[in-house]
């Protein structure tokens, strides 16, 4: 029994030694999502979205409803579509998008 256990340990240690950690980092890169934060600031609502590698033309708001918005952006070379629920009703036509230091800020006036 002891001899068999030793062979099993050797097998699993060789599996861990052969594992390439660079592949795992690529997997994490592909599955990562941009960070998102919604702030209620009195008469406006601010949505902050991580937009690393994006330019101002890469960030757009597609659908604005009274209680949700749909954001399309380029994040780390990929196109991402996010639907964000809002804490209060907003005006569908009154919003502004700013991009600074890899963070997109969407400011909307409350209804």
Residue frames relative to the residue before (quaternion, step in Angstrom):
aa qw qx qy qz dx dy dz
X 1.0000 0.0000 0.0000 0.0000 0.00 0.00 0.00
X 0.6572 0.5159 -0.3164 0.4492 3.55 0.90 -0.91
X 0.6421 0.5318 -0.3201 0.4499 3.60 1.00 -0.81
X 0.6471 0.5118 -0.3204 0.4654 3.60 0.99 -0.80
X 0.6413 0.5250 -0.3245 0.4558 3.60 0.94 -0.84
X 0.6280 0.5362 -0.3356 0.4534 3.58 1.00 -0.77
X 0.6612 0.4982 -0.3105 0.4672 3.61 0.95 -0.84
X 0.6346 0.5242 -0.3289 0.4629 3.62 1.01 -0.76
X 0.6443 0.5159 -0.3162 0.4676 3.57 0.97 -0.84
X 0.6431 0.5135 -0.3208 0.4689 3.57 1.00 -0.79
X 0.6349 0.5370 -0.3289 0.4477 3.59 0.99 -0.83
X 0.7190 0.4460 -0.2650 0.4625 3.58 0.78 -0.99
X 0.6217 0.5210 -0.3592 0.4615 3.59 1.04 -0.61
X 0.6433 0.5006 -0.3356 0.4722 3.61 1.02 -0.65
X 0.5996 0.5426 -0.3658 0.4607 3.63 1.08 -0.60
X 0.6786 0.4779 -0.2951 0.4733 3.61 0.88 -0.89
X 0.6395 0.5228 -0.3289 0.4578 3.58 1.06 -0.70
X 0.6998 0.4736 -0.2663 0.4637 3.60 1.05 -0.76
X 0.5270 0.6501 -0.4107 0.3620 3.61 1.21 -0.30
X 0.2641 -0.7705 0.5654 0.1300 3.57 -0.83 1.04
X 0.3142 -0.7952 0.4928 0.1617 3.58 -0.42 1.22
X 0.5427 0.6057 -0.4117 0.4113 3.61 1.18 -0.33
X 0.6170 0.5391 -0.3463 0.4569 3.60 1.07 -0.69
X 0.6394 0.5260 -0.3276 0.4552 3.59 1.04 -0.75
X 0.6482 0.5040 -0.3339 0.4629 3.60 0.96 -0.73
X 0.6206 0.5195 -0.3440 0.4761 3.61 1.04 -0.65
X 0.6301 0.5284 -0.3245 0.4674 3.58 1.01 -0.82
X 0.6569 0.4967 -0.3047 0.4785 3.59 0.96 -0.85
X 0.6299 0.5423 -0.3262 0.4502 3.59 1.02 -0.80
X 0.6811 0.4890 -0.2924 0.4598 3.59 0.92 -0.87
X 0.7466 0.4170 -0.2256 0.4667 3.59 0.94 -0.82
X 0.5113 0.6662 -0.4290 0.3329 3.61 1.18 -0.19
X 0.2527 -0.7534 0.5958 0.1165 3.54 -1.15 0.75
X 0.5283 -0.6199 0.4562 0.3585 3.59 -1.08 0.55
X 0.4886 -0.6377 0.5029 0.3189 3.57 -1.09 0.70
X 0.0930 -0.8010 0.5914 -0.0044 3.55 -1.03 0.82
X 0.0067 0.7933 -0.6079 0.0341 3.57 -1.00 0.85
X 0.1591 -0.7682 0.6150 0.0800 3.57 -1.01 0.88
X 0.0644 -0.8041 0.5910 -0.0029 3.57 -0.80 1.07
X 0.2504 -0.7294 0.6191 0.1485 3.56 -1.03 0.87
X 0.0083 -0.8342 0.5474 -0.0669 3.59 -0.32 1.28
X 0.7792 -0.3299 0.1817 0.5010 3.60 0.52 1.13
X 0.8381 -0.1038 0.0952 0.5270 3.59 -0.42 -1.19
X 0.7290 0.3291 -0.2391 0.5505 3.63 1.26 0.05
X 0.2519 -0.7063 0.6342 0.1883 3.53 -1.36 0.36
X 0.1546 -0.7868 0.5940 0.0646 3.55 -0.88 1.01
X 0.1233 -0.7512 0.6456 0.0609 3.53 -1.00 0.93
X 0.1140 -0.7897 0.6023 0.0247 3.56 -0.70 1.16
X 0.0138 -0.8019 0.5952 -0.0501 3.56 -0.78 1.10
X 0.4392 -0.6669 0.5330 0.2798 3.54 -0.96 0.88
X 0.0028 0.8094 -0.5840 0.0617 3.57 -0.74 1.09
X 0.0317 0.8330 -0.5494 0.0574 3.58 0.76 1.04
X 0.8236 0.2004 -0.1655 0.5042 3.56 -0.88 0.94
X 0.5757 0.5898 -0.3767 0.4228 3.59 1.23 0.24
X 0.2616 -0.7026 0.6319 0.1966 3.49 -1.33 0.39
X 0.7209 -0.4445 0.2955 0.4421 3.58 -1.27 0.21
X 0.6750 0.4971 -0.3031 0.4532 3.61 1.02 -0.70
X 0.6311 0.5576 -0.3261 0.4295 3.62 1.23 -0.34
X 0.6858 0.4293 -0.2735 0.5201 3.61 1.24 -0.20
X 0.1081 0.7971 -0.5839 0.1095 3.58 -0.75 1.05
X 0.2914 -0.6981 0.6221 0.2019 3.53 -1.26 0.54
X 0.2452 -0.8138 0.5123 0.1232 3.57 -0.49 1.19
X 0.8169 0.0577 0.0066 0.5739 3.55 0.66 -1.09
X 0.0576 -0.7697 0.6353 0.0243 3.54 -0.86 0.98
X 0.0453 -0.7659 0.6414 -0.0002 3.53 -0.69 1.12
X 0.7012 -0.4751 0.3025 0.4372 3.57 -1.20 0.13
X 0.8110 0.2227 -0.1172 0.5283 3.65 1.00 -0.65
X 0.7831 0.2061 -0.1592 0.5647 3.64 1.21 0.18
X 0.1461 -0.7556 0.6283 0.1134 3.53 -1.32 0.38
X 0.2540 -0.7316 0.6084 0.1733 3.53 -1.29 0.40
X 0.1413 -0.8083 0.5713 0.0184 3.55 -0.64 1.21
X 0.1050 -0.7552 0.6443 0.0587 3.56 -1.06 0.85
X 0.1372 0.8034 -0.5660 0.1243 3.57 -0.74 1.04
X 0.4207 -0.6463 0.5666 0.2904 3.51 -1.33 0.29
X 0.0039 0.8053 -0.5886 0.0713 3.57 -0.65 1.18
X 0.8364 -0.1146 0.0215 0.5355 3.57 -0.56 1.21
X 0.7489 -0.4206 0.2081 0.4678 3.56 0.94 0.94
X 0.6750 0.4411 -0.2972 0.5113 3.61 1.24 0.01
X 0.4020 -0.6812 0.5471 0.2739 3.57 -1.19 0.51
X 0.1000 -0.8026 0.5880 -0.0060 3.54 -0.76 1.13
X 0.1227 -0.7563 0.6383 0.0742 3.57 -1.11 0.77
X 0.0108 -0.8078 0.5877 -0.0436 3.58 -0.69 1.13
X 0.2018 -0.7342 0.6344 0.1336 3.55 -1.08 0.80
X 0.1130 -0.8147 0.5687 0.0008 3.55 -0.71 1.15
X 0.2989 -0.7316 0.5885 0.1705 3.55 -0.85 1.02
X 0.2678 -0.7852 0.5446 0.1235 3.57 -0.91 0.94
X 0.5257 -0.6674 0.4292 0.3065 3.62 -1.07 0.67
X 0.7904 0.1360 -0.0773 0.5923 3.62 1.20 -0.35
X 0.6111 -0.5456 0.4182 0.3924 3.57 -1.27 0.28
X 0.1300 -0.7845 0.6039 0.0536 3.57 -1.07 0.83
X 0.5388 -0.5803 0.4927 0.3609 3.55 -1.33 0.29
X 0.4489 -0.7370 0.4319 0.2623 3.62 -0.61 1.06
X 0.7509 0.3961 -0.2301 0.4757 3.63 1.06 -0.55
X 0.6878 0.4883 -0.2697 0.4645 3.60 1.22 -0.27
X 0.4091 0.6759 -0.5253 0.3160 3.59 0.04 1.32
X 0.1860 -0.7676 0.6078 0.0825 3.54 -1.29 0.46
X 0.1969 -0.7753 0.5921 0.0984 3.58 -1.01 0.86
X 0.0270 -0.7755 0.6306 -0.0146 3.56 -0.93 1.01
X 0.1028 -0.7813 0.6128 0.0586 3.57 -1.05 0.75
X 0.1653 0.7782 -0.5856 0.1554 3.56 -0.70 1.12
X 0.8656 -0.0075 -0.0311 0.4996 3.56 -0.92 1.01
X 0.7200 -0.4686 0.2508 0.4463 3.59 0.92 0.87
X 0.6495 0.4511 -0.3301 0.5154 3.60 1.22 0.36
X 0.2308 -0.7532 0.6024 0.1289 3.56 -0.82 1.04
X 0.1126 -0.7829 0.6107 0.0380 3.55 -0.90 0.97
X 0.0900 -0.7803 0.6186 0.0198 3.56 -0.73 1.11
X 0.1051 -0.8040 0.5853 0.0048 3.56 -0.58 1.23
X 0.0226 -0.8056 0.5905 -0.0422 3.57 -0.75 1.13
X 0.4076 -0.6952 0.5411 0.2403 3.56 -1.06 0.80
X 0.4628 -0.6703 0.5071 0.2819 3.54 -1.06 0.79
X 0.4838 -0.6644 0.4925 0.2861 3.55 -1.18 0.62
